Amino acid sequence: MVAKTTATAIQKENFKLRFAEIIKNNSNLKDKYTIQFFETAQKSNYVFYGLNGKTINILLALTLEEAEKYKTLKFDWQN
């Protein structure tokens, strides 16, 4: 059986801060999204919403440099 890994409140807040730093110069995203965290059977996860309440495919809105930083964040945010 796989152990469940849920993120702490600090890890979630750190994710938000790190993501905001990644997109600080991206006018298409800056101040135009929210992040909602939720728990799955194995781990914590998240989804991005636009201000209109619809989900955002975040990779489509990122530059190549931002996408690389986001991939690192996505990989290690619960470690």
Stockholm file with secondary structure:
# STOCKHOLM 1.0

chainA/1-79         MVAKTTATAIQKENFKLRFAEIIKNNSNLKDKYTIQFFETAQKSNYVFYGLNGKTINILLALTLEEAEKYKTLKFDWQN
#=GR chainA/1-79 SS CCCCBCCCHHHHHHHHHHHHHHTTTCTTTTTSEEEEEEECSSBEEEEEEETTSCBCCHHHHSCHHHHHHHHHHHHHTTC
#=GC SS_cons        CCCCBCCCHHHHHHHHHHHHHHTTTCTTTTTSEEEEEEECSSBEEEEEEETTSCBCCHHHHSCHHHHHHHHHHHHHTTC
//
